[in-house]
């Protein structure tokens, strides 16, 4: 199942360290088959507020996403970004090609009704 590293970045400053981070990050992703899917364009906010920008990196699975984030090469460059850009980063599972939101709704309804799923 695909997995993602999602970053919501605020207060971006293009400090020289951030440029170095960007120059080096792909080499940390390659061993884990990570690739950028979204990289910081201004979001078109259609509901609510969204201060900042988004980065979305795709991986084949959550184990590879976690291994990348915990890898010594990535940890060696992480402070180049975090010292200059505030934000939140989460790792999350995606859904497979057979995902059915109707089935998910039924499961949630059964749980809300106190019935076994």
Phi and psi in radians as a Rosetta constraint file:
Dihedral C 1 N 2 CA 2 C 2 CIRCULARHARMONIC -1.134 0.35
Dihedral N 2 CA 2 C 2 N 3 CIRCULARHARMONIC 2.705 0.35
Dihedral C 2 N 3 CA 3 C 3 CIRCULARHARMONIC -2.390 0.35
Dihedral N 3 CA 3 C 3 N 4 CIRCULARHARMONIC 2.866 0.35
Dihedral C 3 N 4 CA 4 C 4 CIRCULARHARMONIC -2.452 0.35
Dihedral N 4 CA 4 C 4 N 5 CIRCULARHARMONIC 2.577 0.35
Dihedral C 4 N 5 CA 5 C 5 CIRCULARHARMONIC -1.850 0.35
Dihedral N 5 CA 5 C 5 N 6 CIRCULARHARMONIC 2.077 0.35
Dihedral C 5 N 6 CA 6 C 6 CIRCULARHARMONIC -2.008 0.35
Dihedral N 6 CA 6 C 6 N 7 CIRCULARHARMONIC 2.170 0.35
Dihedral C 6 N 7 CA 7 C 7 CIRCULARHARMONIC -2.068 0.35
Dihedral N 7 CA 7 C 7 N 8 CIRCULARHARMONIC 2.258 0.35
Dihedral C 7 N 8 CA 8 C 8 CIRCULARHARMONIC -1.865 0.35
Dihedral N 8 CA 8 C 8 N 9 CIRCULARHARMONIC 1.845 0.35
Dihedral C 8 N 9 CA 9 C 9 CIRCULARHARMONIC -1.816 0.35
Dihedral N 9 CA 9 C 9 N 10 CIRCULARHARMONIC 2.368 0.35
Dihedral C 9 N 10 CA 10 C 10 CIRCULARHARMONIC -2.177 0.35
Dihedral N 10 CA 10 C 10 N 11 CIRCULARHARMONIC 2.876 0.35
Dihedral C 10 N 11 CA 11 C 11 CIRCULARHARMONIC 0.884 0.35
Dihedral N 11 CA 11 C 11 N 12 CIRCULARHARMONIC 0.887 0.35
Dihedral C 11 N 12 CA 12 C 12 CIRCULARHARMONIC -1.235 0.35
Dihedral N 12 CA 12 C 12 N 13 CIRCULARHARMONIC 2.321 0.35
Dihedral C 12 N 13 CA 13 C 13 CIRCULARHARMONIC -2.256 0.35
Dihedral N 13 CA 13 C 13 N 14 CIRCULARHARMONIC 2.207 0.35
Dihedral C 13 N 14 CA 14 C 14 CIRCULARHARMONIC -1.496 0.35
Dihedral N 14 CA 14 C 14 N 15 CIRCULARHARMONIC 1.060 0.35
Dihedral C 14 N 15 CA 15 C 15 CIRCULARHARMONIC -1.158 0.35
Dihedral N 15 CA 15 C 15 N 16 CIRCULARHARMONIC 2.654 0.35
Dihedral C 15 N 16 CA 16 C 16 CIRCULARHARMONIC -0.938 0.35
Dihedral N 16 CA 16 C 16 N 17 CIRCULARHARMONIC -0.574 0.35
Dihedral C 16 N 17 CA 17 C 17 CIRCULARHARMONIC -1.094 0.35
Dihedral N 17 CA 17 C 17 N 18 CIRCULARHARMONIC -0.651 0.35
Dihedral C 17 N 18 CA 18 C 18 CIRCULARHARMONIC -1.161 0.35
Dihedral N 18 CA 18 C 18 N 19 CIRCULARHARMONIC -0.676 0.35
Dihedral C 18 N 19 CA 19 C 19 CIRCULARHARMONIC -1.089 0.35
Dihedral N 19 CA 19 C 19 N 20 CIRCULARHARMONIC -0.759 0.35
Dihedral C 19 N 20 CA 20 C 20 CIRCULARHARMONIC -1.070 0.35
Dihedral N 20 CA 20 C 20 N 21 CIRCULARHARMONIC -0.755 0.35
Dihedral C 20 N 21 CA 21 C 21 CIRCULARHARMONIC -0.984 0.35
Dihedral N 21 CA 21 C 21 N 22 CIRCULARHARMONIC -0.831 0.35
Dihedral C 21 N 22 CA 22 C 22 CIRCULARHARMONIC -1.117 0.35
Dihedral N 22 CA 22 C 22 N 23 CIRCULARHARMONIC -0.626 0.35
Dihedral C 22 N 23 CA 23 C 23 CIRCULARHARMONIC -1.184 0.35
Dihedral N 23 CA 23 C 23 N 24 CIRCULARHARMONIC -0.464 0.35
Dihedral C 23 N 24 CA 24 C 24 CIRCULARHARMONIC -1.823 0.35
Dihedral N 24 CA 24 C 24 N 25 CIRCULARHARMONIC -0.274 0.35
Dihedral C 24 N 25 CA 25 C 25 CIRCULARHARMONIC -1.146 0.35
Dihedral N 25 CA 25 C 25 N 26 CIRCULARHARMONIC -0.668 0.35
Dihedral C 25 N 26 CA 26 C 26 CIRCULARHARMONIC -1.053 0.35
Dihedral N 26 CA 26 C 26 N 27 CIRCULARHARMONIC -0.634 0.35
Dihedral C 26 N 27 CA 27 C 27 CIRCULARHARMONIC -1.098 0.35
Dihedral N 27 CA 27 C 27 N 28 CIRCULARHARMONIC -0.487 0.35
Dihedral C 27 N 28 CA 28 C 28 CIRCULARHARMONIC -1.386 0.35
Dihedral N 28 CA 28 C 28 N 29 CIRCULARHARMONIC -0.453 0.35
Dihedral C 28 N 29 CA 29 C 29 CIRCULARHARMONIC -1.408 0.35
Dihedral N 29 CA 29 C 29 N 30 CIRCULARHARMONIC -0.622 0.35
Dihedral C 29 N 30 CA 30 C 30 CIRCULARHARMONIC -0.921 0.35
Dihedral N 30 CA 30 C 30 N 31 CIRCULARHARMONIC -0.792 0.35
Dihedral C 30 N 31 CA 31 C 31 CIRCULARHARMONIC -1.122 0.35
Dihedral N 31 CA 31 C 31 N 32 CIRCULARHARMONIC -0.286 0.35
Dihedral C 31 N 32 CA 32 C 32 CIRCULARHARMONIC -1.937 0.35
Dihedral N 32 CA 32 C 32 N 33 CIRCULARHARMONIC 0.195 0.35
Dihedral C 32 N 33 CA 33 C 33 CIRCULARHARMONIC 1.036 0.35
Dihedral N 33 CA 33 C 33 N 34 CIRCULARHARMONIC 0.547 0.35
Dihedral C 33 N 34 CA 34 C 34 CIRCULARHARMONIC -1.483 0.35
Dihedral N 34 CA 34 C 34 N 35 CIRCULARHARMONIC 2.505 0.35
Dihedral C 34 N 35 CA 35 C 35 CIRCULARHARMONIC -2.558 0.35
Dihedral N 35 CA 35 C 35 N 36 CIRCULARHARMONIC 2.545 0.35
Dihedral C 35 N 36 CA 36 C 36 CIRCULARHARMONIC -1.220 0.35
Dihedral N 36 CA 36 C 36 N 37 CIRCULARHARMONIC 2.292 0.35
Dihedral C 36 N 37 CA 37 C 37 CIRCULARHARMONIC -1.871 0.35
Dihedral N 37 CA 37 C 37 N 38 CIRCULARHARMONIC -0.605 0.35
Dihedral C 37 N 38 CA 38 C 38 CIRCULARHARMONIC -2.443 0.35
Dihedral N 38 CA 38 C 38 N 39 CIRCULARHARMONIC 2.399 0.35
Dihedral C 38 N 39 CA 39 C 39 CIRCULARHARMONIC -2.489 0.35
Dihedral N 39 CA 39 C 39 N 40 CIRCULARHARMONIC 1.355 0.35
Dihedral C 39 N 40 CA 40 C 40 CIRCULARHARMONIC 1.317 0.35
Dihedral N 40 CA 40 C 40 N 41 CIRCULARHARMONIC 0.273 0.35
Dihedral C 40 N 41 CA 41 C 41 CIRCULARHARMONIC -1.227 0.35
Dihedral N 41 CA 41 C 41 N 42 CIRCULARHARMONIC 2.748 0.35
Dihedral C 41 N 42 CA 42 C 42 CIRCULARHARMONIC -1.054 0.35
Dihedral N 42 CA 42 C 42 N 43 CIRCULARHARMONIC 2.348 0.35
Dihedral C 42 N 43 CA 43 C 43 CIRCULARHARMONIC -1.370 0.35
Dihedral N 43 CA 43 C 43 N 44 CIRCULARHARMONIC 2.513 0.35
Dihedral C 43 N 44 CA 44 C 44 CIRCULARHARMONIC -1.591 0.35
Dihedral N 44 CA 44 C 44 N 45 CIRCULARHARMONIC 1.719 0.35
Dihedral C 44 N 45 CA 45 C 45 CIRCULARHARMONIC -1.356 0.35
Dihedral N 45 CA 45 C 45 N 46 CIRCULARHARMONIC 2.103 0.35
Dihedral C 45 N 46 CA 46 C 46 CIRCULARHARMONIC -1.930 0.35
Dihedral N 46 CA 46 C 46 N 47 CIRCULARHARMONIC -0.240 0.35
Dihedral C 46 N 47 CA 47 C 47 CIRCULARHARMONIC -2.544 0.35
Dihedral N 47 CA 47 C 47 N 48 CIRCULARHARMONIC 2.391 0.35
Dihedral C 47 N 48 CA 48 C 48 CIRCULARHARMONIC 1.224 0.35
Dihedral N 48 CA 48 C 48 N 49 CIRCULARHARMONIC -2.688 0.35
Dihedral C 48 N 49 CA 49 C 49 CIRCULARHARMONIC -2.141 0.35
Dihedral N 49 CA 49 C 49 N 50 CIRCULARHARMONIC 2.568 0.35
Dihedral C 49 N 50 CA 50 C 50 CIRCULARHARMONIC -2.485 0.35
Dihedral N 50 CA 50 C 50 N 51 CIRCULARHARMONIC 1.493 0.35
Dihedral C 50 N 51 CA 51 C 51 CIRCULARHARMONIC -1.337 0.35
Dihedral N 51 CA 51 C 51 N 52 CIRCULARHARMONIC 2.297 0.35
Dihedral C 51 N 52 CA 52 C 52 CIRCULARHARMONIC 1.858 0.35
Dihedral N 52 CA 52 C 52 N 53 CIRCULARHARMONIC -2.731 0.35
Dihedral C 52 N 53 CA 53 C 53 CIRCULARHARMONIC -2.377 0.35
Dihedral N 53 CA 53 C 53 N 54 CIRCULARHARMONIC 3.010 0.35
Dihedral C 53 N 54 CA 54 C 54 CIRCULARHARMONIC -2.143 0.35
Dihedral N 54 CA 54 C 54 N 55 CIRCULARHARMONIC 2.474 0.35
Dihedral C 54 N 55 CA 55 C 55 CIRCULARHARMONIC -2.202 0.35
Dihedral N 55 CA 55 C 55 N 56 CIRCULARHARMONIC 2.290 0.35
Dihedral C 55 N 56 CA 56 C 56 CIRCULARHARMONIC -2.256 0.35
Dihedral N 56 CA 56 C 56 N 57 CIRCULARHARMONIC 2.136 0.35
Dihedral C 56 N 57 CA 57 C 57 CIRCULARHARMONIC -2.056 0.35
Dihedral N 57 CA 57 C 57 N 58 CIRCULARHARMONIC 2.269 0.35
Dihedral C 57 N 58 CA 58 C 58 CIRCULARHARMONIC -1.711 0.35
Dihedral N 58 CA 58 C 58 N 59 CIRCULARHARMONIC 2.548 0.35
Dihedral C 58 N 59 CA 59 C 59 CIRCULARHARMONIC -2.363 0.35
Dihedral N 59 CA 59 C 59 N 60 CIRCULARHARMONIC 2.744 0.35
Dihedral C 59 N 60 CA 60 C 60 CIRCULARHARMONIC -1.102 0.35
Dihedral N 60 CA 60 C 60 N 61 CIRCULARHARMONIC -0.550 0.35
Dihedral C 60 N 61 CA 61 C 61 CIRCULARHARMONIC -2.782 0.35
Dihedral N 61 CA 61 C 61 N 62 CIRCULARHARMONIC 2.977 0.35
Dihedral C 61 N 62 CA 62 C 62 CIRCULARHARMONIC -1.184 0.35
Dihedral N 62 CA 62 C 62 N 63 CIRCULARHARMONIC -0.575 0.35
Dihedral C 62 N 63 CA 63 C 63 CIRCULARHARMONIC -1.067 0.35
Dihedral N 63 CA 63 C 63 N 64 CIRCULARHARMONIC -0.730 0.35
Dihedral C 63 N 64 CA 64 C 64 CIRCULARHARMONIC -1.197 0.35
Dihedral N 64 CA 64 C 64 N 65 CIRCULARHARMONIC -0.648 0.35
Dihedral C 64 N 65 CA 65 C 65 CIRCULARHARMONIC -1.087 0.35
Dihedral N 65 CA 65 C 65 N 66 CIRCULARHARMONIC -0.791 0.35
Dihedral C 65 N 66 CA 66 C 66 CIRCULARHARMONIC -1.147 0.35
Dihedral N 66 CA 66 C 66 N 67 CIRCULARHARMONIC -0.745 0.35
Dihedral C 66 N 67 CA 67 C 67 CIRCULARHARMONIC -1.075 0.35
Dihedral N 67 CA 67 C 67 N 68 CIRCULARHARMONIC -0.690 0.35
Dihedral C 67 N 68 CA 68 C 68 CIRCULARHARMONIC -1.082 0.35
Dihedral N 68 CA 68 C 68 N 69 CIRCULARHARMONIC -0.890 0.35
Dihedral C 68 N 69 CA 69 C 69 CIRCULARHARMONIC -1.073 0.35
Dihedral N 69 CA 69 C 69 N 70 CIRCULARHARMONIC -0.619 0.35
Dihedral C 69 N 70 CA 70 C 70 CIRCULARHARMONIC -1.537 0.35
Dihedral N 70 CA 70 C 70 N 71 CIRCULARHARMONIC -0.065 0.35
Dihedral C 70 N 71 CA 71 C 71 CIRCULARHARMONIC -1.192 0.35
Dihedral N 71 CA 71 C 71 N 72 CIRCULARHARMONIC 2.512 0.35
Dihedral C 71 N 72 CA 72 C 72 CIRCULARHARMONIC -0.976 0.35
Dihedral N 72 CA 72 C 72 N 73 CIRCULARHARMONIC -0.705 0.35
Dihedral C 72 N 73 CA 73 C 73 CIRCULARHARMONIC -1.101 0.35
Dihedral N 73 CA 73 C 73 N 74 CIRCULARHARMONIC -0.673 0.35
Dihedral C 73 N 74 CA 74 C 74 CIRCULARHARMONIC -1.255 0.35
Dihedral N 74 CA 74 C 74 N 75 CIRCULARHARMONIC -0.745 0.35
Dihedral C 74 N 75 CA 75 C 75 CIRCULARHARMONIC -1.043 0.35
Dihedral N 75 CA 75 C 75 N 76 CIRCULARHARMONIC -0.522 0.35
Dihedral C 75 N 76 CA 76 C 76 CIRCULARHARMONIC -1.182 0.35
Dihedral N 76 CA 76 C 76 N 77 CIRCULARHARMONIC -0.443 0.35
Dihedral C 76 N 77 CA 77 C 77 CIRCULARHARMONIC -1.888 0.35
Dihedral N 77 CA 77 C 77 N 78 CIRCULARHARMONIC -0.154 0.35
Dihedral C 77 N 78 CA 78 C 78 CIRCULARHARMONIC -0.956 0.35
Dihedral N 78 CA 78 C 78 N 79 CIRCULARHARMONIC -0.773 0.35
Dihedral C 78 N 79 CA 79 C 79 CIRCULARHARMONIC -1.120 0.35
Dihedral N 79 CA 79 C 79 N 80 CIRCULARHARMONIC -0.387 0.35
Dihedral C 79 N 80 CA 80 C 80 CIRCULARHARMONIC -1.049 0.35
Dihedral N 80 CA 80 C 80 N 81 CIRCULARHARMONIC -0.544 0.35
Dihedral C 80 N 81 CA 81 C 81 CIRCULARHARMONIC -1.583 0.35
Dihedral N 81 CA 81 C 81 N 82 CIRCULARHARMONIC -0.887 0.35
Dihedral C 81 N 82 CA 82 C 82 CIRCULARHARMONIC -1.162 0.35
Dihedral N 82 CA 82 C 82 N 83 CIRCULARHARMONIC -0.415 0.35
Dihedral C 82 N 83 CA 83 C 83 CIRCULARHARMONIC -1.270 0.35
Dihedral N 83 CA 83 C 83 N 84 CIRCULARHARMONIC -0.236 0.35
Dihedral C 83 N 84 CA 84 C 84 CIRCULARHARMONIC -2.261 0.35
Dihedral N 84 CA 84 C 84 N 85 CIRCULARHARMONIC -0.207 0.35
Dihedral C 84 N 85 CA 85 C 85 CIRCULARHARMONIC -2.349 0.35
Dihedral N 85 CA 85 C 85 N 86 CIRCULARHARMONIC 2.143 0.35
Dihedral C 85 N 86 CA 86 C 86 CIRCULARHARMONIC -1.493 0.35
Dihedral N 86 CA 86 C 86 N 87 CIRCULARHARMONIC 2.650 0.35
Dihedral C 86 N 87 CA 87 C 87 CIRCULARHARMONIC 3.016 0.35
Dihedral N 87 CA 87 C 87 N 88 CIRCULARHARMONIC -3.085 0.35
Dihedral C 87 N 88 CA 88 C 88 CIRCULARHARMONIC -2.178 0.35
Dihedral N 88 CA 88 C 88 N 89 CIRCULARHARMONIC 2.465 0.35
Dihedral C 88 N 89 CA 89 C 89 CIRCULARHARMONIC -2.277 0.35
Dihedral N 89 CA 89 C 89 N 90 CIRCULARHARMONIC 2.307 0.35
Dihedral C 89 N 90 CA 90 C 90 CIRCULARHARMONIC -2.271 0.35
Dihedral N 90 CA 90 C 90 N 91 CIRCULARHARMONIC 2.601 0.35
Dihedral C 90 N 91 CA 91 C 91 CIRCULARHARMONIC -1.884 0.35
Dihedral N 91 CA 91 C 91 N 92 CIRCULARHARMONIC 2.326 0.35
Dihedral C 91 N 92 CA 92 C 92 CIRCULARHARMONIC -2.581 0.35
Dihedral N 92 CA 92 C 92 N 93 CIRCULARHARMONIC 2.613 0.35
Dihedral C 92 N 93 CA 93 C 93 CIRCULARHARMONIC -1.288 0.35
Dihedral N 93 CA 93 C 93 N 94 CIRCULARHARMONIC 2.502 0.35
Dihedral C 93 N 94 CA 94 C 94 CIRCULARHARMONIC -1.544 0.35
Dihedral N 94 CA 94 C 94 N 95 CIRCULARHARMONIC -2.951 0.35
Dihedral C 94 N 95 CA 95 C 95 CIRCULARHARMONIC -1.999 0.35
Dihedral N 95 CA 95 C 95 N 96 CIRCULARHARMONIC 2.659 0.35
Dihedral C 95 N 96 CA 96 C 96 CIRCULARHARMONIC -1.387 0.35
Dihedral N 96 CA 96 C 96 N 97 CIRCULARHARMONIC 3.039 0.35
Dihedral C 96 N 97 CA 97 C 97 CIRCULARHARMONIC -1.153 0.35
Dihedral N 97 CA 97 C 97 N 98 CIRCULARHARMONIC -0.316 0.35
Dihedral C 97 N 98 CA 98 C 98 CIRCULARHARMONIC -1.707 0.35
Dihedral N 98 CA 98 C 98 N 99 CIRCULARHARMONIC 0.190 0.35
Dihedral C 98 N 99 CA 99 C 99 CIRCULARHARMONIC -1.019 0.35
Dihedral N 99 CA 99 C 99 N 100 CIRCULARHARMONIC 2.346 0.35
Dihedral C 99 N 100 CA 100 C 100 CIRCULARHARMONIC -2.202 0.35
Dihedral N 100 CA 100 C 100 N 101 CIRCULARHARMONIC 1.858 0.35
Dihedral C 100 N 101 CA 101 C 101 CIRCULARHARMONIC -1.111 0.35
Dihedral N 101 CA 101 C 101 N 102 CIRCULARHARMONIC -0.458 0.35
Dihedral C 101 N 102 CA 102 C 102 CIRCULARHARMONIC -1.145 0.35
Dihedral N 102 CA 102 C 102 N 103 CIRCULARHARMONIC -0.749 0.35
Dihedral C 102 N 103 CA 103 C 103 CIRCULARHARMONIC -1.103 0.35
Dihedral N 103 CA 103 C 103 N 104 CIRCULARHARMONIC -0.691 0.35
Dihedral C 103 N 104 CA 104 C 104 CIRCULARHARMONIC -1.088 0.35
Dihedral N 104 CA 104 C 104 N 105 CIRCULARHARMONIC -0.750 0.35
Dihedral C 104 N 105 CA 105 C 105 CIRCULARHARMONIC -1.074 0.35
Dihedral N 105 CA 105 C 105 N 106 CIRCULARHARMONIC -0.729 0.35
Dihedral C 105 N 106 CA 106 C 106 CIRCULARHARMONIC -1.116 0.35
Dihedral N 106 CA 106 C 106 N 107 CIRCULARHARMONIC -0.716 0.35
Dihedral C 106 N 107 CA 107 C 107 CIRCULARHARMONIC -1.109 0.35
Dihedral N 107 CA 107 C 107 N 108 CIRCULARHARMONIC -0.756 0.35
Dihedral C 107 N 108 CA 108 C 108 CIRCULARHARMONIC -1.119 0.35
Dihedral N 108 CA 108 C 108 N 109 CIRCULARHARMONIC -0.678 0.35
Dihedral C 108 N 109 CA 109 C 109 CIRCULARHARMONIC -1.141 0.35
Dihedral N 109 CA 109 C 109 N 110 CIRCULARHARMONIC -0.742 0.35
Dihedral C 109 N 110 CA 110 C 110 CIRCULARHARMONIC -1.053 0.35
Dihedral N 110 CA 110 C 110 N 111 CIRCULARHARMONIC -0.740 0.35
Dihedral C 110 N 111 CA 111 C 111 CIRCULARHARMONIC -1.133 0.35
Dihedral N 111 CA 111 C 111 N 112 CIRCULARHARMONIC -0.705 0.35
Dihedral C 111 N 112 CA 112 C 112 CIRCULARHARMONIC -1.146 0.35
Dihedral N 112 CA 112 C 112 N 113 CIRCULARHARMONIC -0.545 0.35
Dihedral C 112 N 113 CA 113 C 113 CIRCULARHARMONIC -1.465 0.35
Dihedral N 113 CA 113 C 113 N 114 CIRCULARHARMONIC -0.080 0.35
Dihedral C 113 N 114 CA 114 C 114 CIRCULARHARMONIC 1.394 0.35
Dihedral N 114 CA 114 C 114 N 115 CIRCULARHARMONIC 0.258 0.35
Dihedral C 114 N 115 CA 115 C 115 CIRCULARHARMONIC -1.633 0.35
Dihedral N 115 CA 115 C 115 N 116 CIRCULARHARMONIC 2.658 0.35
Dihedral C 115 N 116 CA 116 C 116 CIRCULARHARMONIC -1.141 0.35
Dihedral N 116 CA 116 C 116 N 117 CIRCULARHARMONIC 2.577 0.35
